[in-house]
Amino acid sequence: MAGGWAKDGAIQDQIDSTVNDAVALARSRMGDENNTKSLSECEECGDAIPLARQEAIQGVRLCISCQADDDKRTAKPAGFNRSGSKGSQMR
Ligand SMILES: [Zn+2]
């Protein structure tokens, strides 16, 4: 039975190459390097984007507050509904 685990190394290699492929694919989908360059000013409000944020997020286009607003708009409301119905059941 112990021999069955001999291929662990090979599986790990497969996982590593899959991750690398995914990263390469994500990068290629973002387009060329010019398109992944972070903006120094927010696309939405024109506020300066902190350099740390520009470096942390490749191709960042929004300042922190505009990004937060954007996240709220794109967030799925399903999670809120679930917790809301659970709360009403407990009452
Ligand atoms: Zn902004």
PDB file of the backbone (N, CA, C, O) and the ligand in Angstrom, with CONECT records:
HET     ZN  A 101       1
ATOM      1  N   MET A   1       0.834  -1.225   0.000  1.00  0.00           N
ATOM      2  CA  MET A   1       0.000   0.000   0.000  1.00  0.00           C
ATOM      3  C   MET A   1       0.860   1.264   0.000  1.00  0.00           C
ATOM      4  O   MET A   1       0.543   2.261  -0.649  1.00  0.00           O
ATOM      5  N   ALA A   2       1.985   1.183   0.771  1.00  0.00           N
ATOM      6  CA  ALA A   2       2.834   2.374   0.900  1.00  0.00           C
ATOM      7  C   ALA A   2       3.391   2.799  -0.457  1.00  0.00           C
ATOM      8  O   ALA A   2       3.623   3.983  -0.701  1.00  0.00           O
ATOM      9  N   GLY A   3       3.604   1.804  -1.348  1.00  0.00           N
ATOM     10  CA  GLY A   3       4.158   2.120  -2.660  1.00  0.00           C
ATOM     11  C   GLY A   3       3.250   3.026  -3.469  1.00  0.00           C
ATOM     12  O   GLY A   3       3.704   3.726  -4.374  1.00  0.00           O
ATOM     13  N   GLY A   4       1.965   3.011  -3.142  1.00  0.00           N
ATOM     14  CA  GLY A   4       1.015   3.842  -3.890  1.00  0.00           C
ATOM     15  C   GLY A   4       1.285   5.326  -3.780  1.00  0.00           C
ATOM     16  O   GLY A   4       0.817   6.106  -4.609  1.00  0.00           O
ATOM     17  N   TRP A   5       2.037   5.727  -2.765  1.00  0.00           N
ATOM     18  CA  TRP A   5       2.303   7.163  -2.560  1.00  0.00           C
ATOM     19  C   TRP A   5       3.596   7.614  -3.239  1.00  0.00           C
ATOM     20  O   TRP A   5       4.006   8.767  -3.107  1.00  0.00           O
ATOM     21  N   ALA A   6       4.242   6.682  -3.976  1.00  0.00           N
ATOM     22  CA  ALA A   6       5.540   6.995  -4.577  1.00  0.00           C
ATOM     23  C   ALA A   6       5.419   8.115  -5.605  1.00  0.00           C
ATOM     24  O   ALA A   6       6.406   8.790  -5.899  1.00  0.00           O
ATOM     25  N   LYS A   7       4.240   8.320  -6.150  1.00  0.00           N
ATOM     26  CA  LYS A   7       4.075   9.312  -7.218  1.00  0.00           C
ATOM     27  C   LYS A   7       3.722  10.710  -6.697  1.00  0.00           C
ATOM     28  O   LYS A   7       3.373  11.598  -7.475  1.00  0.00           O
ATOM     29  N   ASP A   8       3.815  10.900  -5.374  1.00  0.00           N
ATOM     30  CA  ASP A   8       3.494  12.211  -4.810  1.00  0.00           C
ATOM     31  C   ASP A   8       4.261  13.336  -5.484  1.00  0.00           C
ATOM     32  O   ASP A   8       3.715  14.398  -5.784  1.00  0.00           O
ATOM     33  N   GLY A   9       5.552  13.070  -5.714  1.00  0.00           N
ATOM     34  CA  GLY A   9       6.392  14.099  -6.339  1.00  0.00           C
ATOM     35  C   GLY A   9       5.875  14.479  -7.716  1.00  0.00           C
ATOM     36  O   GLY A   9       5.845  15.658  -8.071  1.00  0.00           O
ATOM     37  N   ALA A  10       5.471  13.486  -8.488  1.00  0.00           N
ATOM     38  CA  ALA A  10       4.976  13.747  -9.834  1.00  0.00           C
ATOM     39  C   ALA A  10       3.689  14.564  -9.783  1.00  0.00           C
ATOM     40  O   ALA A  10       3.478  15.469 -10.590  1.00  0.00           O
ATOM     41  N   ILE A  11       2.830  14.225  -8.816  1.00  0.00           N
ATOM     42  CA  ILE A  11       1.566  14.961  -8.687  1.00  0.00           C
ATOM     43  C   ILE A  11       1.852  16.416  -8.330  1.00  0.00           C
ATOM     44  O   ILE A  11       1.229  17.337  -8.859  1.00  0.00           O
ATOM     45  N   GLN A  12       2.817  16.604  -7.415  1.00  0.00           N
ATOM     46  CA  GLN A  12       3.174  17.970  -7.033  1.00  0.00           C
ATOM     47  C   GLN A  12       3.690  18.755  -8.240  1.00  0.00           C
ATOM     48  O   GLN A  12       3.391  19.938  -8.403  1.00  0.00           O
ATOM     49  N   ASP A  13       4.469  18.074  -9.082  1.00  0.00           N
ATOM     50  CA  ASP A  13       4.967  18.737 -10.287  1.00  0.00           C
ATOM     51  C   ASP A  13       3.813  19.152 -11.178  1.00  0.00           C
ATOM     52  O   ASP A  13       3.825  20.235 -11.763  1.00  0.00           O
ATOM     53  N   GLN A  14       2.813  18.283 -11.278  1.00  0.00           N
ATOM     54  CA  GLN A  14       1.646  18.607 -12.108  1.00  0.00           C
ATOM     55  C   GLN A  14       0.917  19.828 -11.555  1.00  0.00           C
ATOM     56  O   GLN A  14       0.508  20.712 -12.307  1.00  0.00           O
ATOM     57  N   ILE A  15       0.757  19.866 -10.224  1.00  0.00           N
ATOM     58  CA  ILE A  15       0.072  21.000  -9.605  1.00  0.00           C
ATOM     59  C   ILE A  15       0.850  22.280  -9.880  1.00  0.00           C
ATOM     60  O   ILE A  15       0.271  23.303 -10.246  1.00  0.00           O
ATOM     61  N   ASP A  16       2.186  22.214  -9.699  1.00  0.00           N
ATOM     62  CA  ASP A  16       3.005  23.398  -9.934  1.00  0.00           C
ATOM     63  C   ASP A  16       2.858  23.894 -11.361  1.00  0.00           C
ATOM     64  O   ASP A  16       2.707  25.093 -11.593  1.00  0.00           O
ATOM     65  N   SER A  17       2.902  22.968 -12.325  1.00  0.00           N
ATOM     66  CA  SER A  17       2.829  23.403 -13.714  1.00  0.00           C
ATOM     67  C   SER A  17       1.431  23.935 -14.031  1.00  0.00           C
ATOM     68  O   SER A  17       1.281  24.842 -14.849  1.00  0.00           O
ATOM     69  N   THR A  18       0.403  23.368 -13.379  1.00  0.00           N
ATOM     70  CA  THR A  18      -0.954  23.862 -13.592  1.00  0.00           C
ATOM     71  C   THR A  18      -1.083  25.288 -13.083  1.00  0.00           C
ATOM     72  O   THR A  18      -1.676  26.139 -13.745  1.00  0.00           O
ATOM     73  N   VAL A  19      -0.522  25.547 -11.898  1.00  0.00           N
ATOM     74  CA  VAL A  19      -0.558  26.903 -11.350  1.00  0.00           C
ATOM     75  C   VAL A  19       0.186  27.856 -12.259  1.00  0.00           C
ATOM     76  O   VAL A  19      -0.294  28.954 -12.542  1.00  0.00           O
ATOM     77  N   ASN A  20       1.357  27.444 -12.720  1.00  0.00           N
ATOM     78  CA  ASN A  20       2.140  28.307 -13.611  1.00  0.00           C
ATOM     79  C   ASN A  20       1.373  28.584 -14.901  1.00  0.00           C
ATOM     80  O   ASN A  20       1.379  29.708 -15.402  1.00  0.00           O
ATOM     81  N   ASP A  21       0.714  27.559 -15.435  1.00  0.00           N
ATOM     82  CA  ASP A  21      -0.085  27.745 -16.641  1.00  0.00           C
ATOM     83  C   ASP A  21      -1.195  28.754 -16.397  1.00  0.00           C
ATOM     84  O   ASP A  21      -1.464  29.614 -17.235  1.00  0.00           O
ATOM     85  N   ALA A  22      -1.847  28.637 -15.222  1.00  0.00           N
ATOM     86  CA  ALA A  22      -2.956  29.530 -14.902  1.00  0.00           C
ATOM     87  C   ALA A  22      -2.469  30.965 -14.793  1.00  0.00           C
ATOM     88  O   ALA A  22      -3.126  31.890 -15.270  1.00  0.00           O
ATOM     89  N   VAL A  23      -1.319  31.146 -14.166  1.00  0.00           N
ATOM     90  CA  VAL A  23      -0.759  32.497 -14.047  1.00  0.00           C
ATOM     91  C   VAL A  23      -0.431  33.060 -15.418  1.00  0.00           C
ATOM     92  O   VAL A  23      -0.726  34.218 -15.713  1.00  0.00           O
ATOM     93  N   ALA A  24       0.183  32.227 -16.255  1.00  0.00           N
ATOM     94  CA  ALA A  24       0.550  32.666 -17.601  1.00  0.00           C
ATOM     95  C   ALA A  24      -0.703  33.011 -18.400  1.00  0.00           C
ATOM     96  O   ALA A  24      -0.724  33.986 -19.151  1.00  0.00           O
ATOM     97  N   LEU A  25      -1.746  32.200 -18.229  1.00  0.00           N
ATOM     98  CA  LEU A  25      -3.000  32.433 -18.952  1.00  0.00           C
ATOM     99  C   LEU A  25      -3.642  33.740 -18.486  1.00  0.00           C
ATOM    100  O   LEU A  25      -4.113  34.538 -19.296  1.00  0.00           O
ATOM    101  N   ALA A  26      -3.651  33.945 -17.158  1.00  0.00           N
ATOM    102  CA  ALA A  26      -4.243  35.166 -16.615  1.00  0.00           C
ATOM    103  C   ALA A  26      -3.498  36.384 -17.138  1.00  0.00           C
ATOM    104  O   ALA A  26      -4.106  37.394 -17.491  1.00  0.00           O
ATOM    105  N   ARG A  27      -2.166  36.278 -17.182  1.00  0.00           N
ATOM    106  CA  ARG A  27      -1.361  37.401 -17.669  1.00  0.00           C
ATOM    107  C   ARG A  27      -1.641  37.658 -19.146  1.00  0.00           C
ATOM    108  O   ARG A  27      -1.741  38.811 -19.567  1.00  0.00           O
ATOM    109  N   SER A  28      -1.769  36.590 -19.934  1.00  0.00           N
ATOM    110  CA  SER A  28      -1.988  36.777 -21.359  1.00  0.00           C
ATOM    111  C   SER A  28      -3.373  37.361 -21.609  1.00  0.00           C
ATOM    112  O   SER A  28      -3.571  38.119 -22.559  1.00  0.00           O
ATOM    113  N   ARG A  29      -4.340  37.003 -20.746  1.00  0.00           N
ATOM    114  CA  ARG A  29      -5.695  37.543 -20.911  1.00  0.00           C
ATOM    115  C   ARG A  29      -5.745  39.029 -20.572  1.00  0.00           C
ATOM    116  O   ARG A  29      -6.579  39.760 -21.107  1.00  0.00           O
ATOM    117  N   MET A  30      -4.857  39.477 -19.686  1.00  0.00           N
ATOM    118  CA  MET A  30      -4.817  40.889 -19.331  1.00  0.00           C
ATOM    119  C   MET A  30      -4.326  41.741 -20.495  1.00  0.00           C
ATOM    120  O   MET A  30      -4.486  42.961 -20.491  1.00  0.00           O
ATOM    121  N   GLY A  31      -3.731  41.094 -21.487  1.00  0.00           N
ATOM    122  CA  GLY A  31      -3.214  41.844 -22.622  1.00  0.00           C
ATOM    123  C   GLY A  31      -1.741  42.115 -22.466  1.00  0.00           C
ATOM    124  O   GLY A  31      -1.074  41.467 -21.660  1.00  0.00           O
ATOM    125  N   ASP A  32      -1.218  43.061 -23.224  1.00  0.00           N
ATOM    126  CA  ASP A  32       0.224  43.312 -23.154  1.00  0.00           C
ATOM    127  C   ASP A  32       0.565  44.143 -21.918  1.00  0.00           C
ATOM    128  O   ASP A  32      -0.316  44.559 -21.165  1.00  0.00           O
ATOM    129  N   GLU A  33       1.852  44.372 -21.732  1.00  0.00           N
ATOM    130  CA  GLU A  33       2.308  45.013 -20.506  1.00  0.00           C
ATOM    131  C   GLU A  33       1.770  46.435 -20.352  1.00  0.00           C
ATOM    132  O   GLU A  33       1.570  46.902 -19.230  1.00  0.00           O
ATOM    133  N   ASN A  34       1.541  47.108 -21.438  1.00  0.00           N
ATOM    134  CA  ASN A  34       1.022  48.476 -21.356  1.00  0.00           C
ATOM    135  C   ASN A  34      -0.347  48.497 -20.691  1.00  0.00           C
ATOM    136  O   ASN A  34      -0.683  49.437 -19.970  1.00  0.00           O
ATOM    137  N   ASN A  35      -1.127  47.463 -20.937  1.00  0.00           N
ATOM    138  CA  ASN A  35      -2.479  47.430 -20.375  1.00  0.00           C
ATOM    139  C   ASN A  35      -2.483  47.054 -18.902  1.00  0.00           C
ATOM    140  O   ASN A  35      -3.458  47.332 -18.204  1.00  0.00           O
ATOM    141  N   THR A  36      -1.414  46.427 -18.409  1.00  0.00           N
ATOM    142  CA  THR A  36      -1.377  46.039 -17.008  1.00  0.00           C
ATOM    143  C   THR A  36      -0.675  47.091 -16.155  1.00  0.00           C
ATOM    144  O   THR A  36      -0.511  46.901 -14.950  1.00  0.00           O
ATOM    145  N   LYS A  37      -0.261  48.194 -16.765  1.00  0.00           N
ATOM    146  CA  LYS A  37       0.402  49.246 -15.994  1.00  0.00           C
ATOM    147  C   LYS A  37      -0.625  49.961 -15.112  1.00  0.00           C
ATOM    148  O   LYS A  37      -1.695  50.363 -15.568  1.00  0.00           O
ATOM    149  N   SER A  38      -0.265  50.103 -13.843  1.00  0.00           N
ATOM    150  CA  SER A  38      -1.171  50.756 -12.913  1.00  0.00           C
ATOM    151  C   SER A  38      -1.257  52.242 -13.214  1.00  0.00           C
ATOM    152  O   SER A  38      -0.283  52.859 -13.645  1.00  0.00           O
ATOM    153  N   LEU A  39      -2.436  52.811 -12.980  1.00  0.00           N
ATOM    154  CA  LEU A  39      -2.604  54.253 -13.136  1.00  0.00           C
ATOM    155  C   LEU A  39      -2.140  54.952 -11.866  1.00  0.00           C
ATOM    156  O   LEU A  39      -2.274  54.408 -10.769  1.00  0.00           O
ATOM    157  N   SER A  40      -1.597  56.153 -12.011  1.00  0.00           N
ATOM    158  CA  SER A  40      -1.172  56.922 -10.832  1.00  0.00           C
ATOM    159  C   SER A  40      -2.334  57.740 -10.284  1.00  0.00           C
ATOM    160  O   SER A  40      -2.299  58.205  -9.145  1.00  0.00           O
ATOM    161  N   GLU A  41      -3.379  57.912 -11.124  1.00  0.00           N
ATOM    162  CA  GLU A  41      -4.568  58.634 -10.670  1.00  0.00           C
ATOM    163  C   GLU A  41      -5.807  57.791 -10.945  1.00  0.00           C
ATOM    164  O   GLU A  41      -5.872  57.060 -11.933  1.00  0.00           O
ATOM    165  N   CYS A  42      -6.783  57.905 -10.056  1.00  0.00           N
ATOM    166  CA  CYS A  42      -8.002  57.114 -10.160  1.00  0.00           C
ATOM    167  C   CYS A  42      -8.754  57.436 -11.447  1.00  0.00           C
ATOM    168  O   CYS A  42      -8.937  58.602 -11.798  1.00  0.00           O
ATOM    169  N   GLU A  43      -9.182  56.396 -12.138  1.00  0.00           N
ATOM    170  CA  GLU A  43      -9.921  56.559 -13.383  1.00  0.00           C
ATOM    171  C   GLU A  43     -11.289  57.186 -13.116  1.00  0.00           C
ATOM    172  O   GLU A  43     -11.850  57.865 -13.976  1.00  0.00           O
ATOM    173  N   GLU A  44     -11.816  56.949 -11.918  1.00  0.00           N
ATOM    174  CA  GLU A  44     -13.164  57.373 -11.578  1.00  0.00           C
ATOM    175  C   GLU A  44     -13.195  58.821 -11.073  1.00  0.00           C
ATOM    176  O   GLU A  44     -13.951  59.643 -11.592  1.00  0.00           O
ATOM    177  N   CYS A  45     -12.376  59.130 -10.064  1.00  0.00           N
ATOM    178  CA  CYS A  45     -12.463  60.446  -9.422  1.00  0.00           C
ATOM    179  C   CYS A  45     -11.215  61.291  -9.613  1.00  0.00           C
ATOM    180  O   CYS A  45     -11.228  62.476  -9.281  1.00  0.00           O
ATOM    181  N   GLY A  46     -10.125  60.714 -10.145  1.00  0.00           N
ATOM    182  CA  GLY A  46      -8.915  61.477 -10.410  1.00  0.00           C
ATOM    183  C   GLY A  46      -8.010  61.645  -9.206  1.00  0.00           C
ATOM    184  O   GLY A  46      -6.980  62.314  -9.299  1.00  0.00           O
ATOM    185  N   ASP A  47      -8.373  61.050  -8.072  1.00  0.00           N
ATOM    186  CA  ASP A  47      -7.517  61.102  -6.891  1.00  0.00           C
ATOM    187  C   ASP A  47      -6.231  60.313  -7.142  1.00  0.00           C
ATOM    188  O   ASP A  47      -6.217  59.359  -7.920  1.00  0.00           O
ATOM    189  N   ALA A  48      -5.164  60.722  -6.480  1.00  0.00           N
ATOM    190  CA  ALA A  48      -3.898  59.997  -6.601  1.00  0.00           C
ATOM    191  C   ALA A  48      -4.041  58.617  -5.969  1.00  0.00           C
ATOM    192  O   ALA A  48      -4.605  58.470  -4.885  1.00  0.00           O
ATOM    193  N   ILE A  49      -3.513  57.600  -6.671  1.00  0.00           N
ATOM    194  CA  ILE A  49      -3.508  56.244  -6.119  1.00  0.00           C
ATOM    195  C   ILE A  49      -2.149  56.034  -5.448  1.00  0.00           C
ATOM    196  O   ILE A  49      -1.113  56.228  -6.084  1.00  0.00           O
ATOM    197  N   PRO A  50      -2.140  55.636  -4.156  1.00  0.00           N
ATOM    198  CA  PRO A  50      -0.869  55.426  -3.452  1.00  0.00           C
ATOM    199  C   PRO A  50       0.037  54.468  -4.221  1.00  0.00           C
ATOM    200  O   PRO A  50      -0.423  53.481  -4.795  1.00  0.00           O
ATOM    201  N   LEU A  51       1.342  54.780  -4.221  1.00  0.00           N
ATOM    202  CA  LEU A  51       2.301  53.971  -4.975  1.00  0.00           C
ATOM    203  C   LEU A  51       2.271  52.519  -4.516  1.00  0.00           C
ATOM    204  O   LEU A  51       2.406  51.605  -5.330  1.00  0.00           O
ATOM    205  N   ALA A  52       2.094  52.305  -3.211  1.00  0.00           N
ATOM    206  CA  ALA A  52       2.051  50.940  -2.676  1.00  0.00           C
ATOM    207  C   ALA A  52       0.897  50.159  -3.305  1.00  0.00           C
ATOM    208  O   ALA A  52       1.018  48.969  -3.598  1.00  0.00           O
ATOM    209  N   ARG A  53      -0.234  50.863  -3.507  1.00  0.00           N
ATOM    210  CA  ARG A  53      -1.403  50.208  -4.123  1.00  0.00           C
ATOM    211  C   ARG A  53      -1.133  49.923  -5.593  1.00  0.00           C
ATOM    212  O   ARG A  53      -1.518  48.872  -6.106  1.00  0.00           O
ATOM    213  N   GLN A  54      -0.469  50.861  -6.273  1.00  0.00           N
ATOM    214  CA  GLN A  54      -0.131  50.646  -7.683  1.00  0.00           C
ATOM    215  C   GLN A  54       0.750  49.422  -7.843  1.00  0.00           C
ATOM    216  O   GLN A  54       0.589  48.640  -8.781  1.00  0.00           O
ATOM    217  N   GLU A  55       1.692  49.265  -6.904  1.00  0.00           N
ATOM    218  CA  GLU A  55       2.628  48.148  -7.004  1.00  0.00           C
ATOM    219  C   GLU A  55       1.986  46.836  -6.566  1.00  0.00           C
ATOM    220  O   GLU A  55       2.330  45.768  -7.071  1.00  0.00           O
ATOM    221  N   ALA A  56       1.049  46.928  -5.620  1.00  0.00           N
ATOM    222  CA  ALA A  56       0.418  45.715  -5.093  1.00  0.00           C
ATOM    223  C   ALA A  56      -0.544  45.121  -6.107  1.00  0.00           C
ATOM    224  O   ALA A  56      -0.655  43.900  -6.221  1.00  0.00           O
ATOM    225  N   ILE A  57      -1.245  45.985  -6.849  1.00  0.00           N
ATOM    226  CA  ILE A  57      -2.262  45.513  -7.786  1.00  0.00           C
ATOM    227  C   ILE A  57      -1.863  45.934  -9.188  1.00  0.00           C
ATOM    228  O   ILE A  57      -1.944  47.108  -9.550  1.00  0.00           O
ATOM    229  N   GLN A  58      -1.425  44.943  -9.978  1.00  0.00           N
ATOM    230  CA  GLN A  58      -1.025  45.232 -11.348  1.00  0.00           C
ATOM    231  C   GLN A  58      -2.219  45.717 -12.145  1.00  0.00           C
ATOM    232  O   GLN A  58      -3.272  45.080 -12.169  1.00  0.00           O
ATOM    233  N   GLY A  59      -2.034  46.862 -12.801  1.00  0.00           N
ATOM    234  CA  GLY A  59      -3.091  47.380 -13.651  1.00  0.00           C
ATOM    235  C   GLY A  59      -4.235  48.003 -12.880  1.00  0.00           C
ATOM    236  O   GLY A  59      -5.352  48.090 -13.390  1.00  0.00           O
ATOM    237  N   VAL A  60      -3.968  48.447 -11.634  1.00  0.00           N
ATOM    238  CA  VAL A  60      -5.019  49.061 -10.831  1.00  0.00           C
ATOM    239  C   VAL A  60      -5.489  50.360 -11.487  1.00  0.00           C
ATOM    240  O   VAL A  60      -4.669  51.132 -11.985  1.00  0.00           O
ATOM    241  N   ARG A  61      -6.787  50.604 -11.492  1.00  0.00           N
ATOM    242  CA  ARG A  61      -7.336  51.770 -12.179  1.00  0.00           C
ATOM    243  C   ARG A  61      -8.140  52.657 -11.252  1.00  0.00           C
ATOM    244  O   ARG A  61      -8.439  53.801 -11.595  1.00  0.00           O
ATOM    245  N   LEU A  62      -8.497  52.145 -10.071  1.00  0.00           N
ATOM    246  CA  LEU A  62      -9.353  52.905  -9.164  1.00  0.00           C
ATOM    247  C   LEU A  62      -8.649  53.140  -7.836  1.00  0.00           C
ATOM    248  O   LEU A  62      -7.835  52.321  -7.408  1.00  0.00           O
ATOM    249  N   CYS A  63      -8.963  54.267  -7.179  1.00  0.00           N
ATOM    250  CA  CYS A  63      -8.447  54.498  -5.843  1.00  0.00           C
ATOM    251  C   CYS A  63      -9.200  53.581  -4.871  1.00  0.00           C
ATOM    252  O   CYS A  63     -10.146  52.894  -5.254  1.00  0.00           O
ATOM    253  N   ILE A  64      -8.762  53.584  -3.612  1.00  0.00           N
ATOM    254  CA  ILE A  64      -9.324  52.625  -2.658  1.00  0.00           C
ATOM    255  C   ILE A  64     -10.825  52.844  -2.468  1.00  0.00           C
ATOM    256  O   ILE A  64     -11.587  51.877  -2.433  1.00  0.00           O
ATOM    257  N   SER A  65     -11.258  54.089  -2.345  1.00  0.00           N
ATOM    258  CA  SER A  65     -12.684  54.342  -2.082  1.00  0.00           C
ATOM    259  C   SER A  65     -13.541  53.998  -3.304  1.00  0.00           C
ATOM    260  O   SER A  65     -14.635  53.453  -3.161  1.00  0.00           O
ATOM    261  N   CYS A  66     -13.048  54.314  -4.501  1.00  0.00           N
ATOM    262  CA  CYS A  66     -13.812  53.965  -5.701  1.00  0.00           C
ATOM    263  C   CYS A  66     -13.842  52.452  -5.894  1.00  0.00           C
ATOM    264  O   CYS A  66     -14.842  51.895  -6.346  1.00  0.00           O
ATOM    265  N   GLN A  67     -12.729  51.788  -5.546  1.00  0.00           N
ATOM    266  CA  GLN A  67     -12.695  50.330  -5.654  1.00  0.00           C
ATOM    267  C   GLN A  67     -13.710  49.719  -4.691  1.00  0.00           C
ATOM    268  O   GLN A  67     -14.390  48.751  -5.032  1.00  0.00           O
ATOM    269  N   ALA A  68     -13.811  50.288  -3.486  1.00  0.00           N
ATOM    270  CA  ALA A  68     -14.767  49.786  -2.503  1.00  0.00           C
ATOM    271  C   ALA A  68     -16.197  49.940  -3.020  1.00  0.00           C
ATOM    272  O   ALA A  68     -17.023  49.039  -2.873  1.00  0.00           O
ATOM    273  N   ASP A  69     -16.478  51.104  -3.632  1.00  0.00           N
ATOM    274  CA  ASP A  69     -17.806  51.311  -4.210  1.00  0.00           C
ATOM    275  C   ASP A  69     -18.073  50.306  -5.320  1.00  0.00           C
ATOM    276  O   ASP A  69     -19.166  49.749  -5.422  1.00  0.00           O
ATOM    277  N   ASP A  70     -17.047  50.081  -6.160  1.00  0.00           N
ATOM    278  CA  ASP A  70     -17.181  49.152  -7.275  1.00  0.00           C
ATOM    279  C   ASP A  70     -17.430  47.738  -6.755  1.00  0.00           C
ATOM    280  O   ASP A  70     -18.243  46.998  -7.310  1.00  0.00           O
ATOM    281  N   ASP A  71     -16.718  47.367  -5.675  1.00  0.00           N
ATOM    282  CA  ASP A  71     -16.906  46.040  -5.085  1.00  0.00           C
ATOM    283  C   ASP A  71     -18.334  45.876  -4.585  1.00  0.00           C
ATOM    284  O   ASP A  71     -18.931  44.812  -4.744  1.00  0.00           O
ATOM    285  N   LYS A  72     -18.886  46.933  -3.978  1.00  0.00           N
ATOM    286  CA  LYS A  72     -20.261  46.858  -3.468  1.00  0.00           C
ATOM    287  C   LYS A  72     -21.232  46.649  -4.619  1.00  0.00           C
ATOM    288  O   LYS A  72     -22.178  45.868  -4.520  1.00  0.00           O
ATOM    289  N   ARG A  73     -20.980  47.368  -5.724  1.00  0.00           N
ATOM    290  CA  ARG A  73     -21.880  47.273  -6.875  1.00  0.00           C
ATOM    291  C   ARG A  73     -21.842  45.883  -7.490  1.00  0.00           C
ATOM    292  O   ARG A  73     -22.873  45.353  -7.907  1.00  0.00           O
ATOM    293  N   THR A  74     -20.635  45.285  -7.547  1.00  0.00           N
ATOM    294  CA  THR A  74     -20.489  43.993  -8.209  1.00  0.00           C
ATOM    295  C   THR A  74     -20.697  42.826  -7.242  1.00  0.00           C
ATOM    296  O   THR A  74     -20.796  41.678  -7.676  1.00  0.00           O
ATOM    297  N   ALA A  75     -20.762  43.105  -5.942  1.00  0.00           N
ATOM    298  CA  ALA A  75     -20.922  42.032  -4.956  1.00  0.00           C
ATOM    299  C   ALA A  75     -22.276  41.360  -5.140  1.00  0.00           C
ATOM    300  O   ALA A  75     -23.279  42.014  -5.426  1.00  0.00           O
ATOM    301  N   LYS A  76     -22.284  40.024  -4.968  1.00  0.00           N
ATOM    302  CA  LYS A  76     -23.543  39.298  -5.090  1.00  0.00           C
ATOM    303  C   LYS A  76     -24.338  39.435  -3.796  1.00  0.00           C
ATOM    304  O   LYS A  76     -23.774  39.227  -2.721  1.00  0.00           O
ATOM    305  N   PRO A  77     -25.603  39.772  -3.853  1.00  0.00           N
ATOM    306  CA  PRO A  77     -26.412  39.971  -2.648  1.00  0.00           C
ATOM    307  C   PRO A  77     -26.835  38.664  -1.979  1.00  0.00           C
ATOM    308  O   PRO A  77     -27.466  38.699  -0.923  1.00  0.00           O
ATOM    309  N   ALA A  78     -26.505  37.513  -2.568  1.00  0.00           N
ATOM    310  CA  ALA A  78     -26.959  36.220  -2.051  1.00  0.00           C
ATOM    311  C   ALA A  78     -26.542  36.016  -0.601  1.00  0.00           C
ATOM    312  O   ALA A  78     -27.330  35.518   0.204  1.00  0.00           O
ATOM    313  N   GLY A  79     -25.313  36.393  -0.257  1.00  0.00           N
ATOM    314  CA  GLY A  79     -24.815  36.200   1.101  1.00  0.00           C
ATOM    315  C   GLY A  79     -25.641  36.961   2.110  1.00  0.00           C
ATOM    316  O   GLY A  79     -25.907  36.468   3.206  1.00  0.00           O
ATOM    317  N   PHE A  80     -26.053  38.180   1.739  1.00  0.00           N
ATOM    318  CA  PHE A  80     -26.840  38.990   2.662  1.00  0.00           C
ATOM    319  C   PHE A  80     -28.232  38.386   2.860  1.00  0.00           C
ATOM    320  O   PHE A  80     -28.762  38.373   3.971  1.00  0.00           O
ATOM    321  N   ASN A  81     -28.805  37.897   1.786  1.00  0.00           N
ATOM    322  CA  ASN A  81     -30.130  37.295   1.879  1.00  0.00           C
ATOM    323  C   ASN A  81     -30.114  36.071   2.787  1.00  0.00           C
ATOM    324  O   ASN A  81     -31.030  35.855   3.580  1.00  0.00           O
ATOM    325  N   ARG A  82     -29.043  35.265   2.653  1.00  0.00           N
ATOM    326  CA  ARG A  82     -28.966  34.040   3.440  1.00  0.00           C
ATOM    327  C   ARG A  82     -28.902  34.369   4.935  1.00  0.00           C
ATOM    328  O   ARG A  82     -29.629  33.785   5.739  1.00  0.00           O
ATOM    329  N   SER A  83     -28.022  35.312   5.296  1.00  0.00           N
ATOM    330  CA  SER A  83     -27.883  35.649   6.710  1.00  0.00           C
ATOM    331  C   SER A  83     -29.153  36.331   7.197  1.00  0.00           C
ATOM    332  O   SER A  83     -29.518  36.186   8.364  1.00  0.00           O
ATOM    333  N   GLY A  84     -29.836  37.077   6.323  1.00  0.00           N
ATOM    334  CA  GLY A  84     -31.067  37.758   6.718  1.00  0.00           C
ATOM    335  C   GLY A  84     -32.172  36.772   7.038  1.00  0.00           C
ATOM    336  O   GLY A  84     -32.887  36.935   8.026  1.00  0.00           O
ATOM    337  N   SER A  85     -32.319  35.726   6.188  1.00  0.00           N
ATOM    338  CA  SER A  85     -33.390  34.754   6.427  1.00  0.00           C
ATOM    339  C   SER A  85     -33.079  33.916   7.665  1.00  0.00           C
ATOM    340  O   SER A  85     -33.980  33.516   8.402  1.00  0.00           O
ATOM    341  N   LYS A  86     -31.793  33.657   7.878  1.00  0.00           N
ATOM    342  CA  LYS A  86     -31.417  32.899   9.073  1.00  0.00           C
ATOM    343  C   LYS A  86     -31.786  33.679  10.329  1.00  0.00           C
ATOM    344  O   LYS A  86     -32.268  33.108  11.307  1.00  0.00           O
ATOM    345  N   GLY A  87     -31.554  34.987  10.292  1.00  0.00           N
ATOM    346  CA  GLY A  87     -31.871  35.834  11.434  1.00  0.00           C
ATOM    347  C   GLY A  87     -33.352  35.868  11.713  1.00  0.00           C
ATOM    348  O   GLY A  87     -33.770  35.854  12.871  1.00  0.00           O
ATOM    349  N   SER A  88     -34.176  35.913  10.633  1.00  0.00           N
ATOM    350  CA  SER A  88     -35.630  35.995  10.839  1.00  0.00           C
ATOM    351  C   SER A  88     -36.189  34.671  11.360  1.00  0.00           C
ATOM    352  O   SER A  88     -37.188  34.645  12.079  1.00  0.00           O
ATOM    353  N   GLN A  89     -35.519  33.556  10.980  1.00  0.00           N
ATOM    354  CA  GLN A  89     -35.956  32.259  11.485  1.00  0.00           C
ATOM    355  C   GLN A  89     -35.729  32.142  12.993  1.00  0.00           C
ATOM    356  O   GLN A  89     -36.499  31.491  13.698  1.00  0.00           O
ATOM    357  N   MET A  90     -34.657  32.784  13.478  1.00  0.00           N
ATOM    358  CA  MET A  90     -34.327  32.683  14.886  1.00  0.00           C
ATOM    359  C   MET A  90     -35.281  33.513  15.748  1.00  0.00           C
ATOM    360  O   MET A  90     -35.359  33.304  16.959  1.00  0.00           O
ATOM    361  N   ARG A  91     -35.988  34.430  15.150  1.00  0.00           N
ATOM    362  CA  ARG A  91     -36.927  35.257  15.907  1.00  0.00           C
ATOM    363  C   ARG A  91     -38.290  34.639  16.032  1.00  0.00           C
ATOM    364  O   ARG A  91     -39.181  35.227  16.646  1.00  0.00           O
TER     365      ARG A  91
HETATM  366 ZN    ZN A 101     -11.397  57.258  -7.029  1.00  0.00          ZN2+
END
